[in-house]
Each structure stands twice: as structure tokens, then as C-alpha cells.
């Protein structure tokens, strides 16, 4: 706590003033966390002073709060492109990142407990920096950091605002931001080293070496291959559900439900169901094999029934036996292909269809989605066609981001579909009574 407090003082985070009359003064609290290495061992014990941002009022204490973060397909593409060219991916962490952001609003905060000024115990802190906990802190940090990068010659990718690119005659550098975690790669190691030196003069950067753990994702480096997985996170979900020693299953879902369902004391609690299912959503970052099952469970967060608890338990048993599954990123060519499919009227209650697609850079899976369609499809052709339109939209974005990574796209992208009527409709823009209501999707493509 003392280390954190002195760091705040060193940054000039606030100045003590008498409490202004009729001013909104927010509180603060200490939070504690044990930081772990990727293997589960203790890295350090951390205390952080956090402002109670839930007491802020819009228009008085803050205005805009939105801050871009890197899209997950962009992260996978970065590793794939770096592996193809033989570049190293370096990882950076910014110490006290939010404290580098300057506040444009006037915010008053009470003094931190245990560290009140003895000569001015009733004074309040007039904040100059965007301390953790404030609603606008992530935005202020992002603006401060990207403005500095632009002054060093970087420019934003138009497809992903968190990807910044610097092209020079002797080097090209790609820098990806996810709040205070940063990945950097490029074709010139000395230029990257010089950049790190310049950044460290302005921001307290911690160089973590080659990327090995990013956003809780383990990055295992092998010759001509990366492997992305989340075994520790999967293990924590199983512990949360009390299923660490459960028997494993070979399938995350089932086609036929039993007549009767057993009772589970932990999963039967709707709050625990929502908590565990929400945690599983983050696990799908490296586990496309569970995306469909998690999609089904997520549709019943508000009122889970016994059959959904049974399906959740099955999924957790499957994860128990596949904790070390993940996504391999292999070194091949960078040809883009995509596959689209749909489950026509698959939902037994609403009779809506489910769209699914996955996109590959040669053999590396970089993007996928499972999503229930918004409207009821009146034919299998229509449901497959809507899935094709969704895949096309994703492909257009992927082609743009790959162009930013300087991947040559001199050929059309192959999009595969297994419905002959849909393929015929996509090839021949003919509208009649059965298809004119999906004309908007076709015109988009």
C-alpha cells in the first residue's frame, strides 16, 4: 500500500485542497490481488488505490468513456503474420498505465484511508491524473498513449483502432494495444529496440520479453508454431463449479436429453449459472469447439431450467478432460478461406436458425462465430443465405485488416457453403416471391 501511495505521489496524481462548497466528492478504497505466473505460482502481492467511480455523475464528473481495445481476431492474425515472416512478438506492460492520462474534467476525491495528511485531515484530493476506478480512465490513457505514438510516426489501422502501424523505408512496426497490455512486432529488431527506449522515457514500460502470456492466454512457442491455450483459466472455472475431479466426456453437447434431471447444489443456483456461463464466454477465445454449447447456454441466463443446468454440467465435464486444448498457429502461406453453415429452424421454441462460420489463414483458424439469426427463416436456403451474408461481412473486414498487415490479397477469397440453392442464389441475383425479402442481404454482398 505504501509503495502504491508513493507512486501516486511521484506521478503528481492529485493536490490537496480544502473541500469546495457544494462539490461532488467521490470516495476511494484499497483493493488487493495476488498476481500469478502462467504456471500458477505467486508472482507478487499487489495493492491498488481505486476511486469509487460508481459515485460519478454524467456531465459533472465525466463525459465520454469509450476506449477501443484490440479485436481478438487481430491478435491471432498478428501472431500468424509474425510467424510467417519469422518476426519475434515482444510483449510490454505499462506500470500504473491510467495515471499517465491527464483529466480534462474537475474531479474531487476523499483522501485514501490510512494515508490521510495529518496537517490537513479534512482536505480533499483534486485529481490531475485519471486514477483507476474513474469511468473515463481507460479513454484518457488510450488517448494519451496513442497521441504519443502518432508523434513518433505511427498511424491507426482503419479496421482496428487499437492496431498502430509505422512504415519507414528501413522498417515496418506493428503495435497492438489492449488497455495496458501491448504486443509489438516488425521486420527490424533494432528499430523496435529504439522505439522501446523512447517509450520508456515517457511511460513506465516493463519489457516482458517475447510474448508468453497475454490477457490470460498462454502462448507456447515451438519451431514454426505458436499454441494459444487457457488451461489455468479452465481449471479455475471447474474449481468454481466444484467439478475439478469430475469424469470427462468426449462431447460438449448432446443430441437427446434424458427424461429426468439430477439436482446440482452449485449449478442449480441461477446466480452461479450466470457466473460460470459468463466465464465460459471468455474461454471461447481459444476454444472454438465449445462456442456452440456456450451459445446455447447463454440464451437462458435469465431463467435457467433443469435441462440447461444438465447441459452446463456436460460441458464442464468435457472441459475437465480437455483443459489443455487450444488453437495452433502454424507457418504456412497466408491464403484466406472461409466456411459458412446454418442450422435451419434449430431452436425448438422460437424456430429461429443459427448461423455459423469460420475463417482460416491456410490452416490457422483466425475468426469464427456462432449466432442465432434475428428472424425466422422460411426455408433452409434463406437460413444458409443469411449465414453466407454474415460470413461475407466478416471476410470483408478480415481482408481490410490483412491489407493493413501488408498481406497481399491479389485473388478473390473463397467462401464455402454446402447448400446448392444458396450458391445458385448468390451466383444469380434473381428475386421472386420466396426470396425478395432477403434482397437487402444480397445487395450488401
DRENGU-622704 format. One record per residue (C-alpha): residue in one letter; residue number from 1; y, z, x. Coordinates in Angstrom, 1 decimal, always signed. Last residue first. Layout:
N
  code  pos      c2      c3      c1
     a  NUM       Y       Z       X
...
//
This chain:
445
  code  pos      c2      c3      c1
     x  445    -8.7   -50.7   -22.8
     x  444    -5.8   -49.4   -24.9
     x  443    -6.2   -52.2   -27.4
     x  442    -9.8   -51.3   -27.9
     x  441    -9.1   -47.7   -28.6
     x  440    -6.4   -48.7   -31.1
     x  439    -8.8   -51.1   -32.8
     x  438   -11.1   -48.3   -33.7
     x  437   -10.3   -48.6   -37.5
     x  436   -10.9   -52.3   -37.3
     x  435   -14.6   -51.8   -36.6
     x  434   -16.6   -51.9   -39.8
     x  433   -14.2   -54.1   -41.8
     x  432   -13.9   -56.7   -39.1
     x  431   -12.4   -56.9   -35.7
     x  430   -13.4   -59.3   -32.9
     x  429   -12.3   -58.5   -29.4
     x  428   -15.4   -60.0   -27.7
     x  427   -16.5   -58.3   -24.4
     x  426   -16.0   -54.7   -25.6
     x  425   -17.6   -55.5   -29.0
     x  424   -20.6   -57.1   -27.3
     x  423   -21.0   -54.1   -24.9
     x  422   -20.8   -51.7   -27.9
     x  421   -23.4   -53.7   -29.8
     x  420   -25.7   -53.7   -26.7
     x  419   -25.6   -49.9   -26.4
     x  418   -26.7   -48.6   -22.9
     x  417   -23.2   -48.5   -21.2
     x  416   -22.3   -49.0   -17.5
     x  415   -18.8   -49.3   -16.2
     x  414   -18.5   -51.4   -13.0
     x  413   -15.1   -51.2   -11.4
     x  412   -13.4   -54.5   -10.7
     x  411   -13.1   -55.5    -7.0
     x  410   -10.4   -55.2    -4.4
     x  409   -10.1   -51.4    -4.7
     x  408    -9.4   -50.5    -1.0
     x  407    -9.4   -46.7    -0.5
     x  406    -5.9   -45.8    +0.7
     x  405    -6.1   -42.2    -0.6
     x  404    -3.3   -43.1    -3.0
     x  403    -5.4   -46.1    -4.1
     x  402    -8.2   -43.6    -4.8
     x  401    -5.9   -41.6    -7.1
     x  400    -5.0   -44.8    -9.0
     x  399    -8.6   -46.0    -9.4
     x  398    -9.6   -42.5   -10.6
     x  397    -6.9   -42.5   -13.2
     x  396    -8.0   -45.9   -14.6
     x  395   -11.6   -44.7   -14.5
     x  394   -10.8   -41.6   -16.6
     x  393    -9.2   -43.8   -19.3
     x  392   -12.2   -46.2   -19.2
     x  391   -14.6   -43.3   -19.6
     x  390   -12.7   -42.1   -22.7
     x  389   -12.8   -45.7   -24.1
     x  388   -16.5   -46.0   -23.4
     x  387   -17.2   -42.7   -25.2
     x  386   -15.2   -44.1   -28.2
     x  385   -17.4   -47.2   -28.1
     x  384   -20.6   -45.2   -28.0
     x  383   -19.5   -43.4   -31.1
     x  382   -18.4   -46.6   -32.8
     x  381   -21.6   -48.5   -32.0
     x  380   -23.7   -45.5   -33.2
     x  379   -22.1   -45.9   -36.6
     x  378   -19.6   -44.2   -38.9
     x  377   -18.2   -41.9   -36.1
     x  376   -16.8   -38.6   -37.4
     x  375   -13.5   -37.8   -35.7
     x  374   -12.3   -35.7   -32.7
     x  373   -15.3   -36.5   -30.5
     x  372   -17.1   -33.6   -28.8
     x  371   -16.7   -33.6   -25.1
     x  370   -18.9   -33.7   -22.0
     x  369   -17.0   -34.8   -18.8
     x  368   -17.8   -36.1   -15.3
     x  367   -16.0   -36.8   -12.1
     x  366   -16.8   -37.0    -8.4
     x  365   -20.6   -37.6    -8.2
     x  364   -21.4   -38.9    -4.7
     x  363   -24.0   -41.8    -4.6
     x  362   -21.5   -44.7    -4.3
     x  361   -18.3   -43.0    -5.3
     x  360   -19.6   -41.9    -8.7
     x  359   -18.3   -41.4   -12.2
     x  358   -19.9   -39.5   -15.1
     x  357   -19.5   -39.9   -18.8
     x  356   -20.3   -38.1   -22.0
     x  355   -19.1   -38.3   -25.6
     x  354   -20.5   -36.1   -28.3
     x  353   -20.7   -37.3   -31.9
     x  352   -19.5   -35.5   -35.0
     x  351   -21.9   -34.7   -37.8
     x  350   -19.9   -31.5   -38.6
     x  349   -22.9   -29.2   -39.1
     x  348   -25.8   -30.9   -37.3
     x  347   -23.7   -31.9   -34.3
     x  346   -25.4   -34.9   -32.8
     x  345   -23.8   -37.5   -35.1
     x  344   -24.3   -40.1   -32.3
     x  343   -24.9   -38.6   -28.9
     x  342   -22.8   -40.8   -26.6
     x  341   -23.1   -42.5   -23.2
     x  340   -21.0   -43.8   -20.3
     x  339   -21.8   -44.4   -16.7
     x  338   -19.2   -45.0   -13.9
     x  337   -19.0   -46.9   -10.6
     x  336   -16.6   -46.7    -7.7
     x  335   -17.5   -48.2    -4.3
     x  334   -16.6   -45.9    -1.4
     x  333   -19.4   -46.7    +1.1
     x  332   -21.8   -43.9    +2.1
     x  331   -21.5   -40.5    +3.7
     x  330   -22.8   -37.9    +1.3
     x  329   -21.2   -35.2    -0.9
     x  328   -24.0   -33.0    -2.4
     x  327   -23.1   -31.1    -5.5
     x  326   -24.6   -27.7    -6.3
     x  325   -27.8   -25.8    -6.9
     x  324   -28.1   -22.5    -5.0
     x  323   -28.3   -20.3    -8.2
     x  322   -31.0   -22.5    -9.7
     x  321   -33.7   -20.0   -10.9
     x  320   -31.2   -17.5   -12.4
     x  319   -29.1   -20.4   -13.7
     x  318   -32.1   -21.4   -16.0
     x  317   -32.4   -17.8   -17.2
     x  316   -28.6   -17.8   -17.9
     x  315   -29.0   -21.0   -19.9
     x  314   -31.9   -19.5   -22.0
     x  313   -29.8   -16.4   -22.6
     x  312   -26.9   -18.5   -23.8
     x  311   -29.2   -20.5   -26.1
     x  310   -30.5   -17.3   -27.7
     x  309   -27.0   -15.9   -28.1
     x  308   -26.1   -19.2   -29.8
     x  307   -29.1   -18.9   -32.1
     x  306   -28.2   -15.3   -33.0
     x  305   -24.7   -16.5   -34.2
     x  304   -21.5   -16.5   -32.1
     x  303   -18.3   -16.3   -34.2
     x  302   -15.1   -17.2   -32.4
     x  301   -16.7   -18.5   -29.2
     x  300   -18.9   -21.0   -31.1
     x  299   -17.8   -24.3   -29.6
     x  298   -18.0   -22.9   -26.1
     x  297   -21.8   -22.5   -26.3
     x  296   -22.3   -26.3   -27.0
     x  295   -20.0   -27.3   -24.1
     x  294   -21.8   -24.8   -21.8
     x  293   -25.1   -26.5   -22.5
     x  292   -23.6   -30.0   -21.9
     x  291   -22.0   -28.9   -18.6
     x  290   -25.1   -27.2   -17.2
     x  289   -26.4   -30.0   -15.0
     x  288   -22.8   -30.8   -13.9
     x  287   -22.9   -27.7   -11.8
     x  286   -20.2   -27.7    -9.1
     x  285   -17.1   -27.2   -11.2
     x  284   -19.5   -26.2   -14.1
     x  283   -19.4   -22.6   -12.8
     x  282   -15.8   -22.2   -14.0
     x  281   -17.0   -22.9   -17.6
     x  280   -19.7   -20.3   -17.1
     x  279   -17.1   -17.6   -16.7
     x  278   -15.8   -18.4   -20.2
     x  277   -19.3   -18.2   -21.6
     x  276   -19.8   -14.8   -20.0
     x  275   -16.5   -13.4   -21.4
     x  274   -16.9   -14.9   -24.8
     x  273   -20.5   -13.6   -25.2
     x  272   -19.4   -10.2   -23.8
     x  271   -16.7   -10.0   -26.5
     x  270   -19.1   -11.1   -29.2
     x  269   -21.6    -8.3   -28.3
     x  268   -25.0    -9.8   -28.8
     x  267   -25.1   -10.7   -25.1
     x  266   -25.3    -7.1   -23.9
     x  265   -27.8    -5.5   -26.3
     x  264   -30.0    -8.6   -26.7
     x  263   -31.8    -8.9   -30.0
     x  262   -34.7   -11.3   -30.5
     x  261   -34.4   -14.4   -32.5
     x  260   -36.8   -15.6   -35.2
     x  259   -37.9   -19.2   -36.2
     x  258   -37.6   -20.6   -32.7
     x  257   -35.1   -23.3   -31.8
     x  256   -36.2   -26.9   -31.0
     x  255   -34.6   -29.2   -28.5
     x  254   -33.9   -26.6   -25.8
     x  253   -31.2   -26.2   -23.2
     x  252   -30.8   -25.2   -19.5
     x  251   -34.4   -26.5   -18.6
     x  250   -36.8   -25.2   -15.9
     x  249   -36.6   -21.6   -16.9
     x  248   -36.3   -18.5   -14.6
     x  247   -37.6   -15.0   -15.2
     x  246   -34.9   -12.3   -15.3
     x  245   -34.1   -10.2   -12.2
     x  244   -30.3   -10.6   -12.2
     x  243   -30.1   -10.7   -16.0
     x  242   -27.8    -7.8   -16.9
     x  241   -25.2   -10.2   -18.3
     x  240   -22.5    -9.1   -15.7
     x  239   -25.2    -9.2   -13.0
     x  238   -26.1   -12.8   -14.0
     x  237   -22.4   -13.8   -13.9
     x  236   -22.0   -12.2   -10.4
     x  235   -25.0   -14.2    -9.1
     x  234   -23.5   -17.4   -10.3
     x  233   -20.3   -16.6    -8.5
     x  232   -22.2   -15.8    -5.3
     x  231   -24.2   -19.0    -5.6
     x  230   -21.2   -21.3    -6.1
     x  229   -22.0   -24.7    -4.5
     x  228   -20.5   -27.7    -2.7
     x  227   -22.6   -29.4    +0.0
     x  226   -21.0   -31.7    +2.5
     x  225   -22.8   -34.4    +4.3
     x  224   -22.8   -36.8    +7.3
     x  223   -24.2   -34.0    +9.6
     x  222   -24.1   -30.8    +7.6
     x  221   -21.1   -28.8    +6.4
     x  220   -21.6   -26.2    +3.6
     x  219   -18.6   -25.7    +1.4
     x  218   -19.0   -22.6    -0.8
     x  217   -16.7   -22.7    -3.8
     x  216   -14.8   -19.5    -4.7
     x  215   -11.5   -21.4    -4.8
     x  214   -12.2   -22.9    -1.3
     x  213   -14.9   -21.6    +1.1
     x  212   -15.9   -23.4    +4.3
     x  211   -13.0   -25.7    +5.1
     x  210   -12.5   -26.1    +8.9
     x  209   -10.3   -23.5   +10.4
     x  208    -8.8   -20.6    +8.3
     x  207    -5.2   -21.2    +9.5
     x  206    -3.1   -18.4    +8.0
     x  205    +0.4   -19.5    +7.2
     x  204    +3.4   -17.1    +7.0
     x  203    +5.9   -19.8    +5.9
     x  202    +8.9   -21.2    +7.7
     x  201    +7.8   -21.4   +11.4
     x  200    +4.1   -21.7   +10.3
     x  199    +4.9   -25.0    +8.5
     x  198    +6.2   -26.5   +11.8
     x  197    +3.2   -25.4   +13.8
     x  196    +0.8   -26.7   +11.0
     x  195    +2.6   -30.1   +11.2
     x  194    +2.1   -30.3   +14.9
     x  193    -1.6   -29.5   +14.5
     x  192    -1.9   -32.2   +11.8
     x  191    -0.2   -34.7   +14.1
     x  190    -2.6   -33.8   +17.0
     x  189    -5.6   -34.3   +14.7
     x  188    -4.6   -37.8   +13.6
     x  187    -6.6   -39.5   +10.8
     x  186    -5.9   -37.0    +8.1
     x  185    -6.9   -33.8    +6.4
     x  184    -5.3   -30.8    +4.8
     x  183    -6.5   -28.3    +2.2
     x  182    -4.2   -25.6    +0.9
     x  181    -4.8   -22.3    -1.0
     x  180    -1.5   -20.7    -2.2
     x  179    -1.4   -22.3    -5.7
     x  178    -3.9   -25.1    -5.3
     x  177    -2.2   -27.6    -2.9
     x  176    -3.7   -30.7    -1.3
     x  175    -2.3   -32.2    +1.9
     x  174    -3.2   -35.8    +3.0
     x  173    -2.0   -36.9    +6.4
     x  172    -1.7   -40.5    +7.7
     x  171    -0.9   -41.1   +11.4
     x  170    +0.5   -43.4   +14.0
     x  169    +2.8   -45.7   +11.9
     x  168    +3.6   -42.8    +9.5
     x  167    +2.3   -42.1    +6.0
     x  166    +2.7   -38.5    +4.7
     x  165    +0.9   -37.8    +1.5
     x  164    +1.2   -34.9    -1.0
     x  163    -1.5   -34.1    -3.6
     x  162    -0.5   -31.4    -6.1
     x  161    +1.4   -33.9    -8.3
     x  160    -1.9   -35.8    -9.0
     x  159    -1.7   -39.5   -10.0
     x  158    +1.8   -40.2    -8.8
     x  157    +1.0   -38.8    -5.4
     x  156    +3.9   -36.8    -4.1
     x  155    +5.7   -37.7    -0.8
     x  154    +5.7   -36.2    +2.6
     x  153    +8.3   -36.8    +5.3
     x  152    +9.0   -33.2    +6.6
     x  151   +11.8   -32.8    +4.0
     x  150    +9.2   -33.6    +1.4
     x  149    +7.1   -30.8    +2.7
     x  148   +10.0   -28.3    +2.4
     x  147   +10.6   -29.3    -1.2
     x  146    +6.8   -29.0    -1.9
     x  145    +6.8   -25.4    -0.7
     x  144    +9.9   -24.2    -2.6
     x  143    +9.0   -25.9    -5.8
     x  142    +5.4   -24.7    -5.7
     x  141    +6.6   -21.1    -5.0
     x  140    +9.1   -21.2    -7.8
     x  139    +6.5   -22.5   -10.3
     x  138    +3.9   -19.9    -9.3
     x  137    +6.5   -17.1    -9.7
     x  136    +8.0   -18.1   -13.1
     x  135    +5.9   -15.7   -15.2
     x  134    +6.5   -12.8   -12.8
     x  133    +3.4   -11.0   -11.7
     x  132    +3.7   -11.6    -8.0
     x  131    +7.3   -11.4    -6.7
     x  130    +9.5   -14.4    -7.0
     x  129   +12.2   -13.4    -4.5
     x  128   +15.7   -12.1    -5.0
     x  127   +14.8    -9.2    -7.3
     x  126   +17.5    -6.6    -8.2
     x  125   +15.4    -3.4    -7.8
     x  124   +16.5    -0.4    -9.8
     x  123   +18.3    +2.8    -8.8
     x  122   +17.4    +6.2   -10.3
     x  121   +15.8    +7.6    -7.1
     x  120   +18.7    +6.7    -4.9
     x  119   +18.5    +9.0    -1.8
     x  118   +14.7    +9.4    -2.0
     x  117   +14.1    +5.7    -2.5
     x  116   +10.9    +5.4    -4.5
     x  115    +7.8    +4.4    -2.7
     x  114    +5.0    +6.3    -4.5
     x  113    +5.5    +4.2    -7.7
     x  112    +7.4    +1.0    -7.1
     x  111   +11.1    +0.9    -8.1
     x  110   +11.9    -0.5   -11.5
     x  109   +12.5    -4.2   -11.8
     x  108   +15.6    -6.3   -12.6
     x  107   +15.6   -10.0   -12.9
     x  106   +18.6   -12.4   -12.7
     x  105   +17.2   -16.0   -12.8
     x  104   +17.2   -18.5    -9.9
     x  103   +14.5   -16.6    -8.0
     x  102   +13.7   -17.9    -4.5
     x  101   +10.0   -18.6    -3.8
     x  100    +8.7   -17.4    -0.4
     x   99    +7.5   -14.2    -2.0
     x   98    +5.0   -16.2    -4.1
     x   97    +3.0   -17.0    -1.0
     x   96    +2.4   -13.5    +0.3
     x   95    +0.2   -14.9    +3.1
     x   94    -0.3   -18.6    +2.7
     x   93    -3.9   -19.8    +3.2
     x   92    -4.8   -22.9    +5.1
     x   91    -8.0   -25.0    +5.2
     x   90    -8.7   -28.0    +7.5
     x   89   -10.8   -30.9    +6.4
     x   88   -12.1   -32.8    +9.5
     x   87   -12.0   -36.6    +9.5
     x   86   -15.1   -38.8    +9.9
     x   85   -13.7   -41.6    +7.8
     x   84   -16.4   -41.4    +5.1
     x   83   -16.4   -37.6    +5.3
     x   82   -12.7   -37.4    +4.8
     x   81   -12.9   -39.8    +1.8
     x   80   -15.7   -37.7    +0.1
     x   79   -13.9   -34.4    +0.8
     x   78   -10.7   -35.6    -0.7
     x   77   -12.5   -37.2    -3.6
     x   76   -14.1   -33.8    -4.5
     x   75   -10.8   -32.1    -4.4
     x   74    -9.1   -34.8    -6.5
     x   73   -11.9   -34.5    -9.1
     x   72   -10.9   -30.8    -9.4
     x   71    -7.3   -31.5   -10.2
     x   70    -4.9   -29.8    -7.9
     x   69    -2.4   -27.3    -9.4
     x   68    +0.9   -28.0   -11.1
     x   67    +3.3   -25.1   -12.0
     x   66    +4.6   -24.6   -15.5
     x   65    +6.9   -21.5   -15.9
     x   64   +10.3   -22.8   -17.0
     x   63   +12.9   -20.4   -18.3
     x   62   +12.6   -16.7   -17.2
     x   61   +14.2   -13.3   -17.5
     x   60   +16.6   -13.9   -20.3
     x   59   +15.7   -17.2   -22.0
     x   58   +12.1   -16.1   -22.5
     x   57   +11.7   -12.3   -22.4
     x   56    +9.8   -10.5   -19.6
     x   55    +7.7    -7.5   -20.5
     x   54    +4.4    -9.3   -19.9
     x   53    +5.6   -10.0   -16.4
     x   52    +4.8    -6.4   -15.3
     x   51    +5.7    -7.0   -11.6
     x   50    +2.8    -6.7    -9.2
     x   49    +2.6    -4.7    -6.0
     x   48    -0.6    -5.7    -4.1
     x   47    -3.2    -3.6    -2.4
     x   46    -6.1    -5.2    -0.4
     x   45    -9.2    -3.9    +1.2
     x   44   -10.7    -6.3    +3.7
     x   43   -13.5    -8.8    +4.4
     x   42   -16.5    -7.0    +2.7
     x   41   -19.8    -8.9    +2.9
     x   40   -20.8   -11.2    +0.0
     x   39   -21.8   -14.3    +2.1
     x   38   -18.5   -16.1    +1.2
     x   37   -16.5   -13.2    +2.6
     x   36   -15.3   -10.5    +0.2
     x   35   -11.8    -9.1    -0.7
     x   34   -11.9    -5.7    -2.3
     x   33    -9.0    -5.5    -4.8
     x   32    -6.3    -3.0    -5.7
     x   31    -3.4    -3.5    -8.1
     x   30    -0.1    -1.4    -7.9
     x   29    +2.2    -1.5   -10.8
     x   28    +5.7    -2.8   -11.8
     x   27    +8.1    -2.3   -14.7
     x   26   +10.7    -4.6   -16.2
     x   25   +14.3    -3.8   -16.7
     x   24   +16.3    -5.6   -19.4
     x   23   +19.9    -4.8   -18.9
     x   22   +22.0    -3.0   -21.5
     x   21   +24.1    -1.2   -18.8
     x   20   +23.2    -2.2   -15.2
     x   19   +20.8    +0.2   -13.3
     x   18   +22.5    +1.2   -10.0
     x   17   +21.5    -1.3    -7.3
     x   16   +18.6    -1.5    -4.8
     x   15   +18.0    -5.0    -3.2
     x   14   +14.9    -7.0    -3.6
     x   13   +12.4    -9.2    -1.9
     x   12   +14.1    -9.2    +1.5
     x   11   +11.0   -10.5    +3.2
     x   10   +10.7    -7.5    +5.5
     x    9   +11.0    -5.1    +2.6
     x    8    +8.1    -6.9    +0.8
     x    7    +6.0    -6.7    +4.0
     x    6    +6.9    -3.0    +4.3
     x    5    +5.6    -2.4    +0.8
     x    4    +2.4    -4.3    +1.3
     x    3    +1.6    -2.5    +4.6
     x    2    +2.4    +0.8    +2.9
     x    1    +0.0    +0.0    +0.0
//
